Amino acid sequence: MTPSVLILSELPHSHLEGLKVQLEKRGGFRHVAVFAFQEGREAFTRKLESLLAVSPRCLAVVTFEEDPANLLERFDQWYRNATLPEADVRHVFGLLEMPGFIRSLSTVLRSQFVPAEPPLDPPIPQPDRIEEESFRIIDEVISGYGFEEEWHQVVRRAVHAAADYEIADLMDHHVGAIDAAVKAIRSGSTIVADVQMVESGISKPLTTQFGNVIRCHVGDPDVAEKARKEGVTRSTVAMRKAIPALQGGIAVVGNAPTALFEILRLAREENVRPALVVGVPVGFVGAAESKELLSRQTDIPWIATHGPKGGSTVAVAIMNALLRIADSRKSRS
C-alpha cells in the first residue's frame, strides 16, 4: 500500500523540497508535501486536508530532525485540534539523508502500512495473471521516474528479471538506442550473445518473426582451443569469431566483461560497428569498468547498467523488451 507522505520540520529547508521531488519522481509516491511548523496552523490544516483527501487515508509522517520527539508530539496535538478526517498515521524517523537513500526510504514508508500479520498462505493468481500482477507491482514503484514509455517498458522487464528495483536506478542508454534496436531487429540483423544462457533466453517466436538469427560461439571447440593457446578468455575469442555478425548486428552481453571489452576494442581498432550493444555483464572484476567504457563512447548505440549489477537474465529481459517494442511498432504501422 502506498501512503501519502508529509515531510515534517521545525524550520523551512530547501533541500526538503528536493527530497519531495525525489520521492515523487524516483520513489513513485504521488502525494507528498513538506511542512515546517513555522508556517503555522492554517498551512498545517490545508496540507493535511489535501493529503487525506485521497483514498486510502494512509499518512507517513517523516522527519530527519536529530530530536524528533517534540516535533512528533506537536504534530499529534495539532492533528487532533484540527478536526481532520481519521486516518492511519504512522511516524518514520531515525533515517539519515544521504545520496542513494531514496529507494531505502521508499521501502520503509511502504513497509509501515503492510498488515502486521499477513496471511501465511496468500492467494496466488492464476498462472496467466502472475506476470501481470508482477508488472503492476513494479509499475507502482517506478511510475514516478518519468521514463519515456518505451524505455519504461525496457526498465520494468529488467527490474522484473532481477527482482531488484535498484536496477531502475542503474540502467542507462544512448539516446538513439531503442530506435537503433528496432531498426536492426526489423531488418533481420543477427543477435550475438556472449553466453548460452543469454542465447537460450531470447524469444524465439519474435526473432523468427523478424528473421533474426542468434549466434553464440563461446562453447565452440575451436574457440576453446584458440583461447587456450593465446591465453585469453573464450569470451574474447568468441567475439572475434562473431565479427561478421557483429557488423550491423546486436551484441547482448550479460555475463562476460571480457566479451564487452573485446567488442569495444574491435570497434576502436577494427572498425566493427554493431547496430546496438546491450552491455550488462555482472561481477566484481571488470564488469563495472567495461560498462563505463561502453557508456563513454558515442559511435555505437548502447544500453547498460552502472556498477557490478546486471547478469544474463537482465540482458535477456532487455533484449526481449526491445523485440516486443519492435513488434508493437510493426502493429501500429
C-alpha positions, 0 to 999 in steps of 0.5 A: 500500500502506498501512503501519502507522505508529509515531510515534517520540520521545525524550520523551512529547508530547501533541500526538503523540497528536493527530497519531495521531488525525489520521492515523487519522481524516483520513489513513485509516491504521488502525494507528498508535501513538506511542512515546517511548523513555522508556517503555522496552523492554517498551512498545517490544516490545508496540507493535511486536508489535501493529503487525506483527501485521497483514498486510502487515508494512509499518512507517513509522517517523516522527519530527519530532525536529530530530536524528533520527539517534540516535533512528533508530539506537536504534530499529534496535538495539532492533528487532533485540534484540527478536526481532520478526517481519521486516518492511519498515521504512522511516524518514520524517523531515525533515517539519515539523508544521504545520496542513494537513500531514496529507494531505502526510504521508499521501502520503509514508508511502504513497509509501515502500512503492510498488515502486521500479520499477513496471511501465511498462505496468500492467494496466488493468481492464476498462472496467466495473471502472475506476470501481470500482477508482477508488472503492476507491482513494479509499475507502482514503484517506478511510475514516478521516474518519468521514463519515456514509455518505451524505455519504461517498458525496457526498465520494468522487464529488467527490474522484473528479471532481477527482482531488484528495483535498484536496477531502475536506478542503474540502467542507462542508454544512448539516446538513439538506442531503442530506435537503433534496436528496432531498426536492426531487429526489423531488418533481420540483423543477427543477435550475438550473445556472449553466453548460452544462457543469454542465447537460450533466453531470447524469444524465439517466436519474435526473432523468427518473426523478424528473421533474426538469427542468434549466434553464440560461439563461446562453447565452440571447440575451436574457440576453446582451443584458440583461447587456450593457446593465446591465453585469453578468455573464450569470451574474447575469442568468441567475439572475434569469431562473431565479427561478421555478425557483429557488423550491423548486428546486436551484441547482448552481453550479460555475463562476460566483461571480457566479451564487452571489452573485446567488442569495444576494442574491435570497434576502436581498432577494427572498425566493427560497428554493431547496430546496438550493444546491450552491455550488462555483464555482472561481477566484481572484476571488470564488469563495472569498468567495461560498462563505463567504457561502453557508456563513454563512447558515442559511435555505437548505440548502447544500453547498460547498467552502472556498477557490478549489477546486471547478469544474463537474465537482465540482458535477456529481459532487455533484449526481449523488451526491445523485440516486443517494442519492435513488434508493437511498432510493426502493429501500429504501422 
